């Protein structure tokens, strides 16, 4: 699996799990109030999981940006050194 598809796959999994849980709760033989409580709990769990995954993806993206920024800065410095060396030669 390509790395750029991982967030989409995680989102699809979480969404599918949430829909599956909601359908299971709706089809379960429970009293109305108990069913509503279970649905609210399931939705809250899903929201918390999406938030956790979002924070994790944000951290990973920031690390990638920081790494790319360092590489660009290194390339600029190497170019400056090469230009100065060629100019003085």
C-alpha positions, 0 to 999 in steps of 0.5 A, spaced: 500 500 500 502 506 498 503 511 504 499 517 501 493 512 501 494 510 508 490 516 511 484 515 506 484 507 508 484 509 516 478 514 515 474 509 511 476 503 516 473 508 522 467 510 518 465 503 516 466 501 523 462 507 525 456 505 520 457 498 522 456 499 530 450 504 528 447 498 524 448 493 529 445 497 535 439 499 531 438 492 530 439 489 537 433 488 541 433 494 546 429 499 550 429 506 546 432 509 552 438 504 552 439 504 545 439 511 544 445 511 550 448 506 546 448 510 540 451 516 543 456 512 546 458 509 539 458 516 536 462 519 541 467 513 541 468 514 533 469 522 534 474 521 539 477 516 534 477 520 528 480 526 533 486 521 535 487 519 528 487 526 526 492 528 531 497 523 529 496 525 522 498 532 523 504 530 527 506 525 522 505 531 516 509 536 520 515 531 521 515 530 514 514 538 512 520 539 517 524 534 514 523 537 507 524 544 510 531 542 512 533 538 506 531 544 502 535 549 506 541 544 506 540 544 498 540 552 498 547 552 502 550 547 498 548 551 492 551 558 495 557 554 497 558 551 490 557 558 487 562 562 491 567 556 490 566 557 482 566 565 482 572 565 486 576 560 482 
